[in-house]
Amino acid sequence: MNSEILVTGAAGFIGFHLSQKLLEAGRHVIGLDNINDYYDPELKYNRLAQTGIRKKDISEGKVVSSTKYSNFKFYKTDLSNQKKLNDIFEKHKITKVVNLAAQAGVRYSLSNPHAYLKSNLEGFLNILEACRHHSVEHLVFASSSSVYGLNKQMPFSVHDNVDHPVSLYAASKKSNELMAHSYSYLYNMSVSGLRFFTVYGPWGRPDMALFLFVDAILKDKPIQVFNNGQMKRDFTYVDDIVQGIIRVLDKPAKKNADWDGYKPDPSSSSAAYRIYNIGNNKPVQLLDFIKAIESSLGKTARKVMMPLQAGDVPETWADVNELINQVDYKPETDIESGVKSFIDWYLDYYGLKRT
């Protein structure tokens, strides 16, 4: 049997793009997603349809074979269902795992904290246990730039301490890093964590700024500009993210023979454990981001200036040197091209035209 890659969160934004890229390269993929209603499930079903997984064929816990890719199978299930997860590992020859399934969103965590414990902690523990008991060669898991919290030194470096998160979402992602390290150390597992920096692009999430801004501008509604526009984000196009994930996936983490417990470097370990930033390494002012949207749409936004929101940080900037050095990571998409690609998709998806 061909070795298979498990992608959790396969109906999600990044998981969909990753699965598609792997499938087009001829690799065998098992997709998993609970298709929850954090945002419109129809968008998730429509992403899956692009990979030949039809909504009418999906039912809880049952395997669905793609009508487009002979090398793709999909399960609708939740990571908290430990029995079903183990059944999937028993049935398939899973040698690598990319865990992207999680309860996302910083602001949502302020009002729905328990959702983060079930998905991001209990679910991730089940992934770790399954990888441990089925001798998975490499686990790559999604962390987040939000773990940097109160850190002020820019750009954010994986060599810096990250013990001061400012949201439960960030704390759950930091917890994932700690859990992954302990399993790597105890069970000689190869694990790599990726701290994603503000991913955007076609098929993006409706709760993210780009989607919200485009939707509001087209409907002649005002947009909320937080921190009075004094925000910077290391916006990273989804295709650049996906090429980085695949390069990391194909280079399992190894023990760092030079790691020193007297001067512990958070990015590696005497265990087979690595942490990487994955971003564009070019922070963009929020107001410049909005200008790129306005330029592509040919329409001016009505801006409502707002204070910094609880759980947010004013600036992110990824130091990606470790990713460059280890896997020759090369983010190439500029903000104007990336924004245009998203807007082209958005207009096509909703059957709209530029003004």
MILO-809778 format. One record per residue: residue number from 1; residue in one letter; chain; x, y, z of N, C-alpha, C in turn. Coordinates in steps of 0.2 Angstrom, whole numbers. Each point is the difference from the previous one (the first is absolute). Last residue first. Layout:
<recs>
{NUM "A" "A" {X Y Z} {X Y Z} {X Y Z}}
...
</recs>
This chain:
<recs>
{355 "T" "A" {-84 235 -49} {-4 6 -1} {3 4 -6}}
{354 "R" "A" {2 -27 2} {3 6 3} {-4 6 -2}}
{353 "K" "A" {-13 -23 3} {5 3 -5} {3 6 4}}
{352 "L" "A" {-12 -26 7} {0 8 0} {5 3 -5}}
{351 "G" "A" {-7 -24 10} {-3 2 -6} {0 8 -1}}
{350 "Y" "A" {11 -15 17} {-7 3 2} {-4 3 -6}}
{349 "Y" "A" {22 -10 -2} {-4 -5 4} {-7 3 2}}
{348 "D" "A" {16 13 -13} {-3 -6 -4} {-4 -4 5}}
{347 "L" "A" {10 18 10} {-5 3 -5} {-3 -6 -4}}
{346 "Y" "A" {18 -5 15} {-6 2 4} {-6 2 -5}}
{345 "W" "A" {22 -5 -9} {-4 -6 3} {-6 2 3}}
{344 "D" "A" {14 18 -6} {-2 -4 -6} {-4 -6 1}}
{343 "I" "A" {10 12 18} {-6 3 -3} {-3 -3 -6}}
{342 "F" "A" {20 -9 9} {-5 -1 5} {-7 3 -3}}
{341 "S" "A" {20 5 -11} {-2 -7 -1} {-6 -2 4}}
{340 "K" "A" {10 21 3} {-4 0 -7} {-2 -8 -1}}
{339 "V" "A" {14 4 19} {-7 3 1} {-4 0 -7}}
{338 "G" "A" {23 -7 -1} {-4 -4 4} {-7 2 1}}
{337 "S" "A" {15 14 -12} {-2 -6 -4} {-4 -5 4}}
{336 "E" "A" {8 19 12} {-4 2 -6} {-3 -6 -4}}
{335 "I" "A" {17 -3 17} {-7 1 3} {-5 2 -6}}
{334 "D" "A" {21 -16 -6} {-1 7 3} {-7 1 2}}
{333 "T" "A" {15 -24 -2} {-6 4 -2} {-1 7 3}}
{332 "E" "A" {17 -19 4} {1 4 -6} {-6 5 -2}}
{331 "P" "A" {15 -17 20} {-6 3 -2} {0 5 -5}}
{330 "K" "A" {15 -21 7} {0 6 -4} {-7 3 -1}}
{329 "Y" "A" {18 -20 14} {-7 3 -1} {1 6 -3}}
{328 "D" "A" {15 -19 6} {1 4 -6} {-7 4 -1}}
{327 "V" "A" {6 -15 19} {-4 -3 -6} {0 4 -6}}
{326 "Q" "A" {13 5 21} {-1 -7 0} {-3 -3 -6}}
{325 "N" "A" {5 24 2} {6 -4 1} {-1 -8 0}}
{324 "I" "A" {-18 16 -1} {4 0 -6} {6 -4 1}}
{323 "L" "A" {-14 1 18} {-3 -4 -5} {4 1 -7}}
{322 "E" "A" {8 12 19} {1 -8 1} {-4 -4 -5}}
{321 "N" "A" {-2 24 -1} {7 -2 -1} {1 -8 1}}
{320 "V" "A" {-19 17 2} {-1 -6 -3} {7 -3 -2}}
{319 "D" "A" {-14 19 16} {7 -2 -2} {0 -7 -2}}
{318 "A" "A" {-22 18 1} {3 -7 1} {8 0 -2}}
{317 "W" "A" {-20 17 10} {5 0 -5} {4 -6 1}}
{316 "T" "A" {-23 16 10} {3 -6 -1} {6 0 -6}}
{315 "E" "A" {-16 18 18} {4 -2 -6} {2 -7 1}}
{314 "P" "A" {-16 10 15} {1 5 -5} {4 -1 -6}}
{313 "V" "A" {-15 -18 15} {6 4 1} {1 5 -6}}
{312 "D" "A" {-23 -13 14} {4 2 -6} {7 3 2}}
{311 "G" "A" {-17 -6 16} {3 -6 -3} {4 1 -6}}
{310 "A" "A" {-18 18 6} {2 -5 5} {3 -6 -4}}
{309 "Q" "A" {-1 22 -14} {-4 -4 3} {3 -5 5}}
{308 "L" "A" {5 27 -9} {2 -7 0} {-4 -5 4}}
{307 "P" "A" {-13 21 -10} {6 -1 5} {3 -7 -1}}
{306 "M" "A" {-12 14 -21} {-2 -4 7} {6 -1 4}}
{305 "M" "A" {-11 14 -24} {5 -1 4} {-2 -3 7}}
{304 "V" "A" {-11 -1 -25} {-2 2 7} {6 -2 5}}
{303 "K" "A" {-4 4 -29} {4 -2 6} {-3 2 6}}
{302 "R" "A" {-6 -5 -27} {-3 4 6} {3 -3 6}}
{301 "A" "A" {10 -3 -26} {-3 -3 6} {-2 6 5}}
{300 "T" "A" {3 -1 -28} {3 2 6} {-4 -2 6}}
{299 "K" "A" {5 -10 -26} {-5 2 4} {3 2 7}}
{298 "G" "A" {8 -14 -19} {-1 7 -3} {-6 3 4}}
{297 "L" "A" {12 -21 4} {-7 0 -1} {-2 6 -4}}
{296 "S" "A" {23 -3 6} {-2 -6 -4} {-8 0 -2}}
{295 "S" "A" {10 17 14} {3 0 -7} {-3 -5 -4}}
{294 "E" "A" {-5 0 23} {-4 5 -4} {3 1 -7}}
{293 "I" "A" {11 -15 14} {-7 -3 -1} {-4 5 -4}}
{292 "A" "A" {22 6 7} {0 -5 -5} {-7 -3 -2}}
{291 "K" "A" {2 16 18} {1 3 -6} {0 -5 -6}}
{290 "I" "A" {-1 -8 22} {-6 2 -2} {0 4 -7}}
{289 "F" "A" {20 -7 10} {-4 -6 -2} {-6 2 -2}}
{288 "D" "A" {13 17 9} {2 -2 -7} {-3 -6 -2}}
{287 "L" "A" {-5 7 22} {-3 4 -5} {2 -1 -7}}
{286 "L" "A" {9 -13 17} {-7 -2 -1} {-3 5 -5}}
{285 "Q" "A" {26 -5 0} {-4 4 3} {-8 -2 -2}}
{284 "V" "A" {20 -18 -2} {-3 5 -3} {-5 4 4}}
{283 "P" "A" {24 -17 1} {-6 2 3} {-3 6 -4}}
{282 "K" "A" {16 -21 -6} {-1 7 -2} {-6 3 3}}
{281 "N" "A" {7 -23 1} {6 4 2} {0 7 -2}}
{280 "N" "A" {-16 -20 -1} {3 3 -6} {6 4 1}}
{279 "G" "A" {-7 -22 14} {-3 6 -2} {3 3 -6}}
{278 "I" "A" {2 -20 20} {-1 -1 -7} {-5 7 -2}}
{277 "N" "A" {18 -11 21} {-5 5 -3} {-1 -1 -7}}
{276 "Y" "A" {7 -20 17} {2 4 -5} {-5 6 -1}}
{275 "I" "A" {11 -22 16} {-5 5 0} {2 5 -6}}
{274 "R" "A" {6 -28 8} {2 7 -2} {-7 4 0}}
{273 "Y" "A" {12 -25 9} {-5 5 1} {2 6 -3}}
{272 "A" "A" {8 -24 8} {-1 2 -7} {-5 4 -1}}
{271 "A" "A" {16 1 23} {-5 -5 -3} {-1 2 -8}}
{270 "S" "A" {13 13 14} {4 -6 -1} {-5 -6 -2}}
{269 "S" "A" {-6 25 -8} {1 -4 6} {5 -6 -1}}
{268 "S" "A" {-12 26 -11} {2 -7 -1} {1 -3 7}}
{267 "S" "A" {-7 22 -1} {-2 -2 -7} {2 -7 -2}}
{266 "P" "A" {4 14 21} {-7 -3 0} {-1 -3 -7}}
{265 "D" "A" {23 1 14} {-3 3 -6} {-7 -3 -1}}
{264 "P" "A" {17 1 23} {-5 -3 -4} {-3 4 -6}}
{263 "K" "A" {21 -2 17} {-2 6 -4} {-5 -3 -5}}
{262 "Y" "A" {8 -15 15} {1 6 4} {-2 6 -3}}
{261 "G" "A" {-2 -21 -11} {-5 1 5} {1 6 5}}
{260 "D" "A" {7 -5 -27} {3 1 7} {-5 1 5}}
{259 "W" "A" {5 -11 -27} {-5 3 5} {3 0 7}}
{258 "D" "A" {9 -9 -21} {4 5 3} {-5 4 5}}
{257 "A" "A" {-7 -19 -14} {6 -2 4} {3 5 4}}
{256 "N" "A" {-25 -3 -9} {5 5 -1} {6 -2 5}}
{255 "K" "A" {-20 -16 -13} {3 3 6} {6 5 -1}}
{254 "K" "A" {-19 -2 -19} {5 -4 3} {2 3 7}}
{253 "A" "A" {-22 1 -19} {4 3 5} {5 -5 3}}
{252 "P" "A" {-10 -3 -25} {-2 -1 7} {5 3 4}}
{251 "K" "A" {-7 5 -25} {6 0 4} {-1 -1 7}}
{250 "D" "A" {-18 2 -16} {5 -5 -3} {7 0 3}}
{249 "L" "A" {-18 15 7} {-2 -7 1} {5 -5 -3}}
{248 "V" "A" {4 23 -3} {1 -2 7} {-2 -7 1}}
{247 "R" "A" {-4 9 -21} {7 0 1} {2 -2 7}}
{246 "I" "A" {-23 4 -5} {3 -6 -3} {7 -1 1}}
{245 "I" "A" {-10 20 9} {-2 -6 3} {3 -6 -3}}
{244 "G" "A" {4 20 -11} {4 -1 6} {-2 -6 4}}
{243 "Q" "A" {-13 6 -19} {7 -3 -2} {5 0 6}}
{242 "V" "A" {-22 9 4} {0 -7 -2} {7 -3 -2}}
{241 "I" "A" {-2 24 5} {-1 -5 6} {0 -7 -2}}
{240 "D" "A" {0 15 -17} {6 0 3} {0 -4 6}}
{239 "D" "A" {-20 3 -11} {4 -4 -4} {7 0 3}}
{238 "V" "A" {-16 14 10} {-1 -7 1} {4 -4 -4}}
{237 "Y" "A" {7 25 8} {-4 -3 -5} {0 -8 1}}
{236 "T" "A" {4 20 19} {3 -6 -4} {-4 -3 -5}}
{235 "F" "A" {4 23 17} {-5 -3 -4} {4 -5 -4}}
{234 "D" "A" {5 13 22} {5 -3 -5} {-5 -5 -4}}
{233 "R" "A" {-7 24 13} {0 -7 0} {4 -3 -6}}
{232 "K" "A" {-6 24 16} {4 -3 -5} {-1 -8 1}}
{231 "M" "A" {-13 25 8} {1 -7 1} {5 -2 -6}}
{230 "Q" "A" {-13 21 7} {7 -1 2} {1 -7 1}}
{229 "G" "A" {-22 10 -5} {4 -2 -6} {8 -1 2}}
{228 "N" "A" {-17 3 17} {0 6 -4} {5 0 -6}}
{227 "N" "A" {-6 -18 14} {6 3 3} {1 7 -5}}
{226 "F" "A" {-16 -16 -12} {1 0 7} {7 3 1}}
{225 "V" "A" {-21 2 -17} {7 0 -1} {3 1 7}}
{224 "Q" "A" {-24 -8 -14} {3 2 7} {8 -1 -1}}
{223 "I" "A" {-19 6 -20} {4 -5 3} {3 3 7}}
{222 "P" "A" {-25 5 -15} {7 3 3} {4 -6 2}}
{221 "K" "A" {-17 -2 -21} {-1 0 8} {7 2 2}}
{220 "D" "A" {-8 -5 -23} {0 7 2} {-1 1 8}}
{219 "K" "A" {4 -21 -14} {-7 2 3} {-1 7 2}}
{218 "L" "A" {21 -8 -7} {-4 -2 -6} {-8 2 2}}
{217 "I" "A" {17 2 17} {1 5 -5} {-5 -1 -6}}
{216 "A" "A" {0 -17 17} {-3 7 2} {1 5 -5}}
{215 "D" "A" {10 -21 -4} {-7 -1 0} {-3 7 2}}
{214 "V" "A" {23 -1 0} {-2 0 -7} {-8 -1 1}}
{213 "F" "A" {11 -1 21} {1 7 -4} {-3 0 -7}}
{212 "L" "A" {0 -20 13} {-4 5 3} {0 6 -4}}
{211 "F" "A" {15 -16 -6} {-6 -2 -2} {-5 5 2}}
{210 "L" "A" {22 3 7} {-1 1 -7} {-7 -2 -3}}
{209 "A" "A" {6 -4 24} {-1 7 -2} {-1 1 -8}}
{208 "M" "A" {-8 -22 12} {6 3 0} {-1 7 -4}}
{207 "D" "A" {-16 -18 4} {1 4 6} {6 4 0}}
{206 "P" "A" {-8 -15 -18} {-4 6 1} {1 4 6}}
{205 "R" "A" {19 -16 -13} {-5 0 5} {-4 6 0}}
{204 "G" "A" {12 -8 -23} {1 1 7} {-6 0 4}}
{203 "W" "A" {5 -4 -25} {-4 -5 5} {2 1 7}}
{202 "P" "A" {17 12 -15} {-6 -2 -2} {-3 -6 5}}
{201 "G" "A" {17 16 12} {0 -2 -7} {-7 -3 -2}}
{200 "Y" "A" {18 5 24} {-6 2 -4} {0 -3 -7}}
{199 "V" "A" {12 0 28} {-1 -3 -7} {-6 2 -4}}
{198 "T" "A" {15 6 22} {-6 3 -3} {0 -2 -8}}
{197 "F" "A" {18 -12 14} {-1 7 0} {-5 2 -5}}
{196 "F" "A" {8 -24 14} {-3 3 -5} {-1 8 1}}
{195 "R" "A" {16 -21 10} {-3 6 2} {-3 4 -6}}
{194 "L" "A" {7 -27 4} {0 6 -4} {-4 6 2}}
{193 "G" "A" {14 -25 9} {-6 5 1} {1 6 -5}}
{192 "S" "A" {8 -28 2} {2 7 -2} {-6 4 0}}
{191 "V" "A" {11 -26 8} {-6 5 0} {3 7 -2}}
{190 "S" "A" {6 -29 4} {2 6 -4} {-6 5 -1}}
{189 "M" "A" {5 -19 20} {-4 2 -5} {3 6 -4}}
{188 "N" "A" {6 -15 21} {4 1 -6} {-4 1 -6}}
{187 "Y" "A" {-8 -1 23} {-1 -5 -4} {4 0 -7}}
{186 "L" "A" {1 16 19} {-2 -6 3} {0 -6 -5}}
{185 "Y" "A" {4 23 -8} {6 -2 5} {-2 -7 3}}
{184 "S" "A" {-16 10 -14} {6 -1 -4} {6 -3 5}}
{183 "Y" "A" {-20 7 10} {-1 -7 -4} {6 -1 -4}}
{182 "S" "A" {0 20 11} {0 -5 5} {-1 -7 -3}}
{181 "H" "A" {-2 20 -14} {7 -1 3} {0 -6 4}}
{180 "A" "A" {-21 7 -7} {4 -4 -5} {7 -1 2}}
{179 "M" "A" {-14 12 14} {-2 -7 0} {4 -3 -5}}
{178 "L" "A" {4 23 1} {2 -4 6} {-1 -7 0}}
{177 "E" "A" {-9 14 -17} {7 -1 0} {3 -4 5}}
{176 "N" "A" {-23 5 1} {2 -5 -5} {7 -1 -1}}
{175 "S" "A" {-7 18 14} {-1 -7 3} {1 -6 -4}}
{174 "K" "A" {0 22 -9} {6 -1 4} {0 -7 4}}
{173 "K" "A" {-20 7 -11} {6 -2 -5} {6 -1 3}}
{172 "S" "A" {-18 7 14} {-1 -7 -3} {5 -2 -5}}
{171 "A" "A" {0 22 8} {2 -4 5} {-1 -8 -2}}
{170 "A" "A" {-8 17 -14} {8 0 0} {2 -5 5}}
{169 "Y" "A" {-23 4 0} {2 -4 -6} {8 0 0}}
{168 "L" "A" {-10 12 17} {0 -7 1} {2 -4 -6}}
{167 "S" "A" {11 24 4} {-7 -3 -2} {0 -7 2}}
{166 "V" "A" {19 14 1} {-5 5 2} {-7 -2 -2}}
{165 "P" "A" {27 -11 7} {-5 0 -5} {-6 5 3}}
{164 "H" "A" {25 -6 7} {-4 5 2} {-6 1 -6}}
{163 "D" "A" {21 -14 0} {-4 -2 6} {-5 5 2}}
{162 "V" "A" {20 -6 -18} {-7 2 -1} {-5 -2 5}}
{161 "N" "A" {29 5 -7} {-5 -3 4} {-7 3 -1}}
{160 "D" "A" {19 -2 -20} {-2 4 6} {-5 -4 4}}
{159 "H" "A" {10 -7 -21} {4 -1 6} {-2 4 6}}
{158 "V" "A" {-11 1 -21} {-2 -6 3} {5 -2 6}}
{157 "S" "A" {-7 25 -8} {5 -5 -2} {-2 -6 4}}
{156 "F" "A" {-11 25 -10} {0 -5 5} {4 -6 -2}}
{155 "P" "A" {8 24 -8} {-5 -4 -1} {-1 -6 5}}
{154 "M" "A" {2 18 12} {-2 -2 -7} {7 -1 -4}}
{153 "Q" "A" {-10 1 28} {5 1 -5} {-2 -3 -7}}
{152 "K" "A" {-15 0 20} {1 7 -4} {6 0 -5}}
{151 "N" "A" {-19 -18 15} {7 1 -3} {0 6 -4}}
{150 "L" "A" {-19 -10 11} {2 6 2} {7 1 -3}}
{149 "G" "A" {-12 -19 -12} {-3 4 5} {3 7 2}}
{148 "Y" "A" {5 -22 -14} {5 5 2} {-3 6 5}}
{147 "V" "A" {-13 -18 -11} {4 -3 6} {5 6 2}}
{146 "S" "A" {-14 1 -20} {-2 3 6} {3 -2 6}}
{145 "S" "A" {4 -8 -22} {4 6 2} {-2 3 6}}
{144 "S" "A" {-4 -27 -4} {-2 7 -2} {4 5 2}}
{143 "S" "A" {-2 -29 -6} {0 5 5} {-2 7 -2}}
{142 "A" "A" {-2 -27 -10} {-1 8 -1} {1 3 7}}
{141 "F" "A" {12 -23 -9} {-6 2 3} {0 8 0}}
{140 "V" "A" {12 -26 -9} {0 8 -1} {-6 3 3}}
{139 "L" "A" {14 -25 2} {-6 4 1} {2 7 -1}}
{138 "H" "A" {11 -25 -8} {0 7 1} {-6 3 1}}
{137 "E" "A" {3 -24 -1} {7 2 -2} {1 8 2}}
{136 "V" "A" {-17 -19 12} {0 5 -6} {7 3 0}}
{135 "S" "A" {-11 -19 13} {7 1 -2} {0 4 -6}}
{134 "H" "A" {-18 -6 15} {0 -3 -7} {6 2 -3}}
{133 "H" "A" {-6 6 22} {-1 -7 0} {0 -3 -7}}
{132 "R" "A" {4 24 4} {5 -4 4} {-1 -8 -1}}
{131 "C" "A" {-15 16 -10} {7 0 -3} {5 -4 4}}
{130 "A" "A" {-21 3 9} {-1 -4 -6} {7 -1 -4}}
{129 "E" "A" {-2 14 19} {0 -7 2} {0 -4 -6}}
{128 "L" "A" {-1 23 -3} {7 -2 2} {0 -7 2}}
{127 "I" "A" {-21 9 -6} {5 0 -6} {7 -3 2}}
{126 "N" "A" {-16 5 17} {-2 -6 -4} {4 -1 -6}}
{125 "L" "A" {3 20 12} {3 -6 4} {-2 -7 -3}}
{124 "F" "A" {-9 20 -9} {7 0 -2} {3 -6 4}}
{123 "G" "A" {-22 5 4} {1 -2 -6} {7 -1 -2}}
{122 "E" "A" {-5 10 21} {-2 -8 0} {1 -3 -7}}
{121 "L" "A" {5 23 1} {4 -3 5} {-2 -8 0}}
{120 "N" "A" {-10 16 -15} {7 1 -1} {4 -3 5}}
{119 "S" "A" {-24 -3 -1} {3 -1 -7} {7 1 1}}
{118 "K" "A" {-13 3 20} {-2 -7 -3} {4 -1 -7}}
{117 "L" "A" {3 21 12} {3 -6 4} {-2 -6 -4}}
{116 "Y" "A" {-9 19 -9} {8 0 -1} {3 -6 4}}
{115 "A" "A" {-23 7 2} {1 -3 -6} {7 -2 -2}}
{114 "H" "A" {-7 12 20} {0 -7 1} {1 -4 -7}}
{113 "P" "A" {-2 25 2} {6 -3 2} {0 -8 0}}
{112 "N" "A" {-13 21 -9} {-2 -7 -1} {6 -4 2}}
{111 "S" "A" {0 24 0} {-7 -1 2} {-2 -8 0}}
{110 "L" "A" {22 9 -5} {-2 4 5} {-7 -2 3}}
{109 "S" "A" {10 -9 -20} {2 -3 6} {-2 3 6}}
{108 "Y" "A" {-3 9 -22} {-5 -5 2} {2 -4 6}}
{107 "R" "A" {15 16 -9} {-6 3 3} {-5 -5 2}}
{106 "V" "A" {19 -8 -12} {2 3 7} {-6 3 3}}
{105 "G" "A" {2 -21 -18} {-3 7 1} {2 2 7}}
{104 "A" "A" {-3 -27 -9} {4 6 -2} {-4 7 3}}
{103 "Q" "A" {2 -28 4} {-5 5 1} {4 7 -1}}
{102 "A" "A" {8 -23 -12} {1 4 6} {-6 5 0}}
{101 "A" "A" {15 -18 -17} {-6 1 3} {0 3 7}}
{100 "L" "A" {19 -6 -15} {-3 7 -1} {-6 1 4}}
{99 "N" "A" {21 -19 -3} {-6 2 5} {-1 7 -1}}
{98 "V" "A" {13 -20 -14} {0 7 0} {-7 2 4}}
{97 "V" "A" {16 -24 -3} {-6 4 2} {2 7 0}}
{96 "K" "A" {10 -26 -10} {1 7 1} {-7 3 2}}
{95 "T" "A" {1 -23 -5} {7 1 2} {2 7 2}}
{94 "I" "A" {-22 -19 -3} {2 8 0} {7 0 3}}
{93 "K" "A" {-17 -18 -11} {7 0 2} {3 7 0}}
{92 "H" "A" {-26 -10 6} {5 3 -5} {7 0 2}}
{91 "K" "A" {-18 -9 14} {-2 -1 -7} {4 2 -5}}
{90 "E" "A" {3 5 23} {1 -7 0} {-2 -2 -8}}
{89 "F" "A" {-2 22 7} {7 -2 0} {1 -7 -1}}
{88 "I" "A" {-22 8 2} {3 2 -6} {7 -1 -1}}
{87 "D" "A" {-11 -6 21} {-2 -4 -6} {3 2 -7}}
{86 "N" "A" {4 14 19} {4 -6 0} {-2 -5 -5}}
{85 "L" "A" {-13 19 3} {6 2 -3} {5 -6 0}}
{84 "K" "A" {-21 -3 9} {-1 1 -7} {7 2 -3}}
{83 "K" "A" {-2 -1 24} {-1 -7 -3} {0 1 -8}}
{82 "Q" "A" {1 20 13} {7 -4 0} {-1 -7 -3}}
{81 "N" "A" {-12 24 -2} {-2 -7 0} {6 -5 -1}}
{80 "S" "A" {2 24 0} {-1 -2 7} {-3 -7 0}}
{79 "L" "A" {5 11 -20} {6 -2 3} {-2 -3 7}}
{78 "D" "A" {-19 0 -19} {3 5 5} {6 -4 3}}
{77 "T" "A" {-12 -4 -25} {0 -2 7} {4 5 4}}
{76 "K" "A" {-6 -8 -27} {-2 5 4} {-1 -3 8}}
{75 "Y" "A" {17 -7 -22} {-4 -2 5} {-3 7 4}}
{74 "F" "A" {12 -9 -26} {-2 5 5} {-4 -3 6}}
{73 "K" "A" {20 -5 -22} {-6 -3 4} {-1 5 5}}
{72 "F" "A" {16 -2 -24} {-3 4 5} {-6 -4 3}}
{71 "N" "A" {13 -5 -20} {5 -1 6} {-3 4 6}}
{70 "S" "A" {-10 -1 -22} {0 -7 2} {4 0 6}}
{69 "Y" "A" {-13 22 -9} {7 -3 1} {-1 -7 3}}
{68 "K" "A" {-20 11 -7} {5 4 -4} {7 -3 1}}
{67 "T" "A" {-20 -7 12} {-1 -1 -7} {5 3 -5}}
{66 "S" "A" {3 -9 27} {0 6 -5} {-2 -3 -7}}
{65 "S" "A" {-7 -12 24} {5 0 -5} {-1 6 -5}}
{64 "V" "A" {-7 -5 27} {-2 2 -7} {6 0 -4}}
{63 "V" "A" {-8 -12 25} {5 2 -5} {-3 2 -6}}
{62 "K" "A" {-11 3 25} {0 -5 -6} {5 3 -5}}
{61 "G" "A" {-7 11 21} {4 -6 2} {1 -4 -6}}
{60 "E" "A" {-20 17 -2} {4 -1 6} {4 -6 0}}
{59 "S" "A" {-7 8 -24} {-4 -1 6} {5 -1 6}}
{58 "I" "A" {-2 8 -28} {4 1 6} {-5 -2 6}}
{57 "D" "A" {-5 1 -24} {3 -6 2} {3 0 7}}
{56 "K" "A" {-10 19 -11} {-5 -5 0} {3 -7 3}}
{55 "K" "A" {14 19 -5} {-4 1 6} {-5 -6 1}}
{54 "R" "A" {23 -4 -15} {-7 3 0} {-4 1 6}}
{53 "I" "A" {27 -1 -9} {-4 -2 5} {-7 3 0}}
{52 "G" "A" {19 5 -15} {-4 -6 -2} {-4 -3 6}}
{51 "T" "A" {13 21 0} {5 -6 0} {-4 -6 -2}}
{50 "Q" "A" {-11 21 1} {6 1 -4} {4 -6 -1}}
{49 "A" "A" {-17 1 16} {-3 -2 -7} {6 1 -5}}
{48 "L" "A" {3 7 23} {1 -8 -1} {-2 -2 -7}}
{47 "R" "A" {-3 23 6} {7 -2 -1} {1 -7 -1}}
{46 "N" "A" {-22 6 5} {2 2 -7} {8 0 -1}}
{45 "Y" "A" {-9 -5 21} {-3 -5 -5} {2 2 -7}}
{44 "K" "A" {5 16 17} {4 -6 1} {-2 -6 -5}}
{43 "L" "A" {-13 20 0} {7 1 -3} {4 -6 1}}
{42 "E" "A" {-21 -1 10} {0 -1 -7} {7 2 -3}}
{41 "P" "A" {-4 3 23} {2 -7 -2} {0 -1 -7}}
{40 "D" "A" {3 23 14} {-4 -3 -4} {2 -7 -3}}
{39 "Y" "A" {11 8 23} {-2 4 -6} {-4 -5 -5}}
{38 "Y" "A" {3 -9 20} {3 6 2} {0 5 -5}}
{37 "D" "A" {-9 -23 1} {-4 6 -2} {4 6 3}}
{36 "N" "A" {11 -26 -7} {-5 4 5} {-2 6 -3}}
{35 "I" "A" {13 -21 -8} {-5 5 -4} {-4 3 5}}
{34 "N" "A" {19 -16 3} {-7 -1 3} {-5 5 -3}}
{33 "D" "A" {23 -13 -11} {-3 6 3} {-7 -1 3}}
{32 "L" "A" {23 -13 -15} {-5 0 6} {-2 7 2}}
{31 "G" "A" {14 -16 -21} {-3 6 3} {-4 -1 5}}
{30 "I" "A" {21 -13 -14} {-6 -1 4} {-2 6 4}}
{29 "V" "A" {16 -6 -23} {-2 4 6} {-6 -3 3}}
{28 "H" "A" {22 -5 -18} {-6 -3 3} {-2 4 6}}
{27 "R" "A" {14 10 -23} {1 -3 7} {-7 -3 3}}
{26 "G" "A" {6 12 -21} {0 -7 -1} {0 -3 7}}
{25 "A" "A" {0 24 -6} {7 -3 -1} {-1 -8 0}}
{24 "E" "A" {-19 13 3} {2 1 -7} {7 -2 -1}}
{23 "L" "A" {-9 -2 22} {-4 -5 -5} {3 1 -7}}
{22 "L" "A" {8 15 17} {2 -7 1} {-3 -5 -5}}
{21 "K" "A" {-8 22 0} {6 0 -2} {4 -7 0}}
{20 "Q" "A" {-22 3 9} {0 1 -7} {7 0 -3}}
{19 "S" "A" {-2 0 24} {-3 -6 -3} {1 0 -8}}
{18 "L" "A" {4 20 12} {6 -5 0} {-2 -6 -3}}
{17 "H" "A" {-17 17 1} {6 1 -5} {5 -5 0}}
{16 "F" "A" {-17 -2 16} {-3 -1 -7} {6 1 -5}}
{15 "G" "A" {4 5 23} {0 -7 -1} {-2 -2 -7}}
{14 "I" "A" {0 23 7} {6 -2 -1} {0 -8 -2}}
{13 "F" "A" {-21 9 5} {3 4 -5} {7 -2 -2}}
{12 "G" "A" {-17 -18 10} {2 6 2} {4 4 -6}}
{11 "A" "A" {-7 -23 1} {-5 4 -3} {1 7 2}}
{10 "A" "A" {14 -17 8} {1 0 -7} {-6 4 -4}}
{9 "G" "A" {8 -6 24} {-2 7 -2} {0 1 -7}}
{8 "T" "A" {16 -18 7} {-5 1 3} {-2 8 -1}}
{7 "V" "A" {14 -20 -13} {-1 7 0} {-6 1 4}}
{6 "L" "A" {18 -21 -5} {-6 2 3} {0 8 1}}
{5 "I" "A" {13 -19 -18} {0 6 4} {-6 2 3}}
{4 "E" "A" {12 -24 -9} {-6 5 -1} {2 5 5}}
{3 "S" "A" {12 -22 -15} {0 4 6} {-5 6 -1}}
{2 "N" "A" {-4 -23 -14} {4 6 0} {-1 4 7}}
{1 "M" "A" {-1 -27 -3} {-4 6 0} {4 6 0}}
</recs>
